[in-house]
């Protein structure tokens, strides 16, 4: 099971089997969840950052595409994750060490 590591966030759990099925070899012991300005929720296998302000896309970005993946999650998941957050929410596989 993957669960959020934040004082306000143990509300949503994701099955490790689901993560592995989606990401395959790209699944990692720790993942990140972030919400775009539009409300779309994304799961990343590497820590994303907000795209540069000059782009003003209202999206999170990954530094490169080499093995970095993102999948869209249902918007109702992780209600505590907001665009205004400074960092993506770290979630870990509670069956593995980080």
ABEGO torsion letter per residue (X at the ends): XBBBBBAAAAABBBBAAAAAAAAEAABBABBBBBBBAAGBBBBBABBBBBBBAAAGAGBBBBABABGBBBBBBBAABGAABBAABABBBBBBBAABBX
